[in-house]
Amino acid sequence: MTDLPTDGLMPFHAMEILKRAKAIEATGRNVCHLEVGEPGSPPAPRVIEAVARALPQAQGYTNAKGLAELRDGLAHYYEEQHSVAVDPDSILATMGSSAGFIIAFHTAFRPGARIAITRPGYPAYVNTLLGLGFGMVEIPLEAANGWRLTGADIAAAHAATPFEGLLFASPANPTGAAVDRAGLADIVTTCRRLGVRLISDEIYHGLDYRGPSVSALELTRDAIVINSFSKYYCMTGWRIGWMVLPDDLVRRAEILQQNLFISAPTLSQIAATVALGERDYAEEQKAAYAVNRGLLDHGLHTLGFDIGSPADGAFYAYAGISRFSNDSLRFCERLLDEAGVAATPGIDFDRVGGNRYVRFSYAGTRDSIELALQRMAGFLQ
């Protein structure tokens, strides 16, 4: 392995494990993929059909903000799902949520500004902030509180080290923790009181198992909302997402989009426009995840992993491995090499305490989860 950068950038270990798993599969061995947050099903059939029809003509750029049909569809989505009126002109189609983060940081904050994130949390938050030269404050969360962020957590972290922004996801990766409406209102109110700009990562919306997802747009128009078609709509490789921006940031975000990315991929925008009307298909996938969620939770409990109640949302189990190891990377490497089960080490999500945790994804098939549990049983014995 080459030397790591001195600015704190770290590999995305989920992708490193995936690369290692693919190399193993190339030798003819079978691997159970529980490492990446990638739905096991393709997009809805009508999405594929629409793209096939559009392929001969859809070769050029779109408007930097995105196709009018897509942004109109997203405005309708917010009205229908969240009872919120959103102007299509405040919506920007992006190359996945990843591009949305880059645009949000450069739109809302000065160079070097500090932005808070939760720990554990999505590793790209840390690496994107560090790579772009922004400061970072980590707010530690606790298993005892279901890994949920509170306004008190934000206020305490801000008192210790002030920050200008907060990037927060509900449901969250890797824990699946989600705040309810009152919890989100507490976060929004605290950010407003402290003068902190909220960036609400809503990529796992639709994958709440306790009730409808609550968008920050239901509570404030000062937040930047980022979402994607990757998870709920089974479109990871299409690299298509969107942002909803406060009025004072729309023009700057559009200019950055023009210069950084030009526009989101045209075919992916066409696919996304159709996907918005295929929620019945998406709900079928969610029902399968719910079955997998119960199966994996029971299996991990039985095997001796330290795991609380099933996650509120998303499609992950964040499991303690203290009974087996205090080195999550080594544990995952051995689990893959010896048992053919790919999982993500907790150090991806928490550089302080992640050595004691592993994340398993249940976005794949039930068969793969059942086989993975069988293999893990043998491995742990």
C-alpha positions in Angstrom: 0.0 0.0 0.0 1.3 3.5 -0.8 1.8 6.1 1.9 -1.3 7.9 3.1 -1.7 11.6 2.7 -0.5 13.8 5.6 -3.8 15.7 5.7 -5.8 12.9 7.3 -7.4 11.5 4.1 -8.1 7.8 4.5 -9.1 5.1 2.1 -12.9 4.3 1.8 -12.6 0.9 3.4 -15.9 -0.3 2.1 -14.5 0.1 -1.4 -11.2 -1.5 -0.4 -13.0 -4.5 0.9 -15.2 -4.6 -2.3 -12.0 -4.5 -4.4 -10.5 -7.4 -2.4 -13.8 -9.3 -2.7 -13.8 -8.9 -6.5 -10.3 -10.3 -6.6 -11.3 -13.3 -4.7 -14.3 -13.8 -7.0 -12.0 -13.7 -9.9 -10.4 -16.9 -8.7 -13.7 -18.7 -8.8 -14.7 -18.4 -5.1 -18.2 -17.1 -4.1 -18.5 -14.0 -1.8 -21.5 -12.8 0.2 -21.5 -9.1 -0.3 -22.6 -7.3 2.9 -20.0 -4.5 2.6 -21.5 -1.9 0.3 -24.8 0.0 0.7 -26.0 -1.0 -2.7 -29.5 -2.4 -3.4 -29.4 -5.9 -4.9 -32.2 -5.1 -7.3 -32.0 -3.0 -10.5 -34.1 0.1 -11.1 -37.8 -0.3 -11.9 -38.4 -1.8 -15.4 -40.0 1.4 -16.7 -36.9 3.3 -15.9 -34.8 1.0 -18.1 -37.4 1.1 -20.8 -37.4 5.0 -20.8 -33.7 5.2 -21.0 -33.6 2.7 -23.9 -36.1 4.9 -25.8 -34.2 8.1 -25.1 -30.7 6.8 -25.8 -30.4 7.8 -29.5 -31.3 11.4 -28.8 -30.0 12.1 -25.3 -26.4 12.9 -26.0 -26.0 16.5 -25.0 -25.7 18.6 -21.8 -28.9 19.7 -20.0 -29.4 23.0 -18.2 -26.9 23.2 -15.3 -29.8 22.9 -12.8 -31.2 19.9 -14.6 -34.1 18.9 -16.8 -37.3 20.9 -16.1 -39.3 17.7 -16.1 -37.1 16.2 -13.3 -37.2 19.4 -11.2 -41.0 19.6 -11.6 -41.2 16.0 -10.6 -39.2 16.6 -7.5 -41.3 19.6 -6.6 -44.4 17.4 -6.9 -42.6 14.8 -4.7 -42.1 17.2 -1.9 -45.7 18.3 -2.1 -47.0 14.8 -2.1 -44.7 13.2 0.4 -43.9 16.1 2.7 -46.8 18.6 2.2 -44.2 21.3 1.3 -44.2 23.7 -1.6 -40.8 23.8 -3.3 -40.0 26.0 -6.2 -38.4 23.9 -9.0 -35.9 26.7 -9.5 -34.5 26.0 -6.1 -33.7 22.4 -7.1 -30.4 21.4 -8.6 -29.9 17.9 -10.1 -26.4 16.6 -9.1 -24.0 13.8 -9.9 -25.2 11.8 -6.9 -25.2 13.1 -3.4 -21.4 13.2 -3.5 -21.4 16.2 -5.9 -24.1 17.7 -3.7 -21.8 17.8 -0.7 -19.1 19.5 -2.7 -21.4 22.1 -4.1 -23.0 22.7 -0.6 -19.7 23.2 1.1 -18.4 25.7 -1.4 -21.8 27.4 -1.8 -22.5 28.0 1.9 -19.1 28.4 3.6 -15.9 30.4 3.2 -12.7 28.4 2.6 -11.5 26.8 5.8 -14.8 27.1 7.6 -15.5 24.4 10.2 -18.4 22.0 9.6 -19.6 19.5 12.2 -20.5 15.9 11.4 -21.4 13.0 13.6 -19.2 10.1 14.7 -19.8 7.4 13.7 -20.8 8.7 10.3 -20.4 8.3 6.5 -16.6 8.3 5.8 -16.9 10.5 2.7 -18.0 13.4 5.0 -14.6 13.4 6.7 -12.5 12.8 3.6 -14.4 15.3 1.4 -14.1 18.1 4.0 -10.4 17.4 4.5 -9.7 17.1 0.8 -11.4 20.4 0.1 -9.6 22.2 2.9 -12.5 22.7 5.3 -12.2 22.4 9.0 -14.2 19.6 10.8 -15.7 19.0 14.2 -16.9 15.5 15.1 -19.9 15.1 17.5 -19.6 11.7 19.2 -22.8 9.7 19.4 -23.6 6.9 21.8 -25.1 3.5 21.4 -27.0 4.0 24.6 -29.0 6.8 22.9 -29.6 4.7 19.8 -26.9 6.7 18.0 -29.3 9.6 17.7 -28.1 13.2 17.5 -29.7 15.8 19.8 -29.8 19.6 20.1 -27.9 19.3 23.4 -25.1 17.3 21.6 -24.8 20.1 19.0 -24.8 22.9 21.6 -22.1 21.1 23.7 -19.9 20.5 20.7 -20.3 24.1 19.5 -19.4 25.5 22.9 -16.2 23.5 22.9 -15.2 24.3 19.3 -17.5 26.7 17.3 -18.5 25.7 13.8 -20.5 27.3 11.0 -22.2 24.3 9.5 -23.7 20.9 10.5 -24.0 18.0 8.0 -26.5 15.5 9.4 -28.2 12.4 8.1 -31.4 10.7 9.2 -31.6 7.8 8.7 -27.9 7.6 9.1 -25.0 5.5 7.8 -23.7 3.2 9.4 -26.1 3.0 12.3 -29.5 3.4 10.6 -30.5 5.8 13.4 -33.3 8.2 12.6 -34.7 11.1 14.5 -38.5 11.7 14.7 -40.1 15.0 13.9 -39.6 16.3 17.4 -35.9 15.3 17.3 -35.4 17.0 14.0 -37.2 20.1 15.2 -34.7 20.2 18.2 -31.8 20.0 15.8 -33.2 22.7 13.5 -34.0 25.0 16.4 -30.5 24.6 17.9 -28.8 25.3 14.6 -30.9 28.4 14.2 -30.1 29.6 17.7 -26.3 29.1 17.2 -26.2 30.5 13.7 -25.2 27.2 12.2 -26.2 26.3 8.6 -27.8 22.9 8.5 -27.1 20.5 5.6 -29.7 17.7 5.8 -28.5 14.5 4.1 -31.8 12.7 3.2 -30.4 10.0 1.0 -32.1 7.2 3.0 -35.5 8.8 3.0 -38.2 6.4 2.1 -36.2 3.7 4.0 -37.6 4.4 7.4 -39.2 1.4 9.1 -41.1 3.3 11.9 -43.1 5.7 9.8 -42.8 8.4 7.1 -39.4 10.2 6.8 -39.4 13.8 8.0 -37.6 16.3 5.7 -35.9 19.3 7.1 -37.9 21.3 4.5 -41.0 20.6 6.7 -39.4 22.7 9.5 -37.2 25.3 7.8 -36.2 26.8 4.5 -32.8 27.8 5.7 -31.4 24.3 5.4 -29.6 22.8 2.3 -31.3 19.4 1.6 -29.4 16.7 -0.3 -30.9 13.5 -1.6 -30.2 10.9 -4.2 -31.8 8.2 -6.3 -29.2 5.7 -5.3 -30.7 4.0 -2.4 -34.5 4.1 -2.4 -34.8 4.0 -6.2 -32.0 1.4 -6.6 -29.9 3.6 -8.9 -26.4 3.7 -7.3 -24.4 3.5 -10.6 -26.5 6.1 -12.3 -24.9 8.8 -10.2 -27.9 11.0 -10.0 -29.1 13.1 -7.0 -30.5 16.5 -6.2 -30.3 19.5 -3.8 -32.9 21.9 -2.6 -31.3 25.2 -1.7 -32.4 28.3 0.2 -33.1 31.3 -2.0 -29.9 33.1 -1.0 -27.7 30.2 -2.2 -29.4 29.1 -5.5 -27.5 31.3 -7.9 -24.1 30.6 -6.4 -24.8 26.8 -6.4 -25.8 27.0 -10.1 -22.6 28.8 -11.0 -20.5 26.2 -9.2 -22.4 23.4 -10.9 -21.8 25.0 -14.3 -18.0 25.1 -13.6 -17.4 22.0 -11.6 -19.8 19.5 -13.2 -21.6 21.3 -16.1 -24.7 19.2 -15.5 -25.8 15.8 -14.2 -25.7 13.0 -16.8 -28.6 13.4 -19.2 -29.6 9.8 -19.4 -29.6 9.5 -15.6 -31.8 12.6 -15.3 -34.3 10.9 -17.7 -34.2 7.7 -15.7 -34.7 9.7 -12.4 -37.7 11.5 -13.8 -39.4 8.2 -14.5 -38.2 6.6 -11.2 -40.2 9.2 -9.2 -43.4 7.6 -10.5 -42.2 4.1 -9.6 -42.6 4.2 -5.8 -44.7 1.0 -5.7 -41.6 -0.8 -7.1 -39.4 1.0 -4.5 -41.7 0.0 -1.7 -41.5 -3.7 -2.8 -37.7 -3.5 -2.4 -38.1 -1.8 1.0 -40.4 -4.7 2.1 -37.6 -7.1 1.2 -35.1 -5.0 3.2 -37.4 -5.2 6.2 -37.4 -9.0 6.1 -33.6 -9.0 5.7 -33.3 -6.5 8.7 -35.1 -8.9 11.0 -33.2 -11.9 9.7 -29.8 -10.3 10.1 -30.5 -8.8 13.5 -31.6 -12.1 14.9 -28.6 -13.9 13.3 -26.1 -11.4 14.7 -27.6 -11.6 18.1 -27.4 -15.4 18.0 -23.8 -15.3 16.9 -22.8 -13.1 19.8 -22.4 -9.7 18.2 -23.1 -6.7 20.4 -26.2 -5.2 18.7 -29.2 -3.3 20.0 -32.6 -3.0 18.4 -32.9 -3.2 14.7 -32.0 0.0 12.9 -34.7 2.7 12.5 -34.0 3.0 8.8 -31.5 2.6 5.9 -30.2 -1.0 5.4 -27.4 -1.4 7.8 -26.6 -3.2 11.1 -23.8 -1.6 13.1 -22.5 -4.5 15.2 -20.1 -4.5 18.1 -17.3 -7.2 17.8 -15.6 -6.8 21.2 -16.3 -10.5 21.9 -14.2 -11.5 18.9 -11.7 -8.8 18.2 -10.5 -5.2 18.9 -9.3 -4.7 15.3 -12.2 -4.3 12.9 -10.1 -4.1 9.8 -8.2 -7.3 10.5 -11.5 -9.0 11.5 -13.1 -8.0 8.2 -10.1 -9.1 6.2 -10.1 -12.5 7.8 -13.9 -12.8 7.5 -13.5 -12.2 3.8 -10.5 -14.3 3.2 -11.5 -17.3 5.3 -15.3 -17.3 5.2 -16.1 -15.4 2.0 -18.2 -12.8 3.7 -17.5 -9.1 2.9 -18.3 -6.6 5.6 -17.1 -3.0 6.3 -14.8 -2.3 9.3 -16.0 0.3 11.8 -12.9 2.4 11.4 -14.5 3.6 8.1 -17.1 5.4 10.2 -15.3 6.2 13.4 -11.6 6.7 13.6 -11.7 6.8 17.4 -13.9 3.8 18.5 -14.5 2.1 15.2 -12.1 -0.8 15.8 -14.8 -2.3 18.0 -17.6 -2.3 15.3 -18.4 -3.8 11.9 -21.1 -2.6 9.5 -23.2 -5.2 7.6 -25.5 -4.2 4.7 -28.8 -6.0 4.3 -29.6 -4.4 0.9 -28.9 -7.6 -1.0 -30.9 -10.8 -1.3 -32.2 -12.9 1.6 -30.3 -15.9 0.3 -27.0 -14.0 0.5 -27.7 -13.0 4.1 -28.7 -16.5 5.1 -25.5 -17.9 3.6 -23.4 -15.2 5.2 -24.8 -16.1 8.6 -24.0 -19.7 8.1 -20.5 -18.9 7.0 -19.9 -16.5 9.9 -21.1 -19.2 12.4 -18.4 -21.5 11.1 -15.8 -18.7 11.1 -16.5 -17.6 14.7 -16.3 -21.1 16.0 
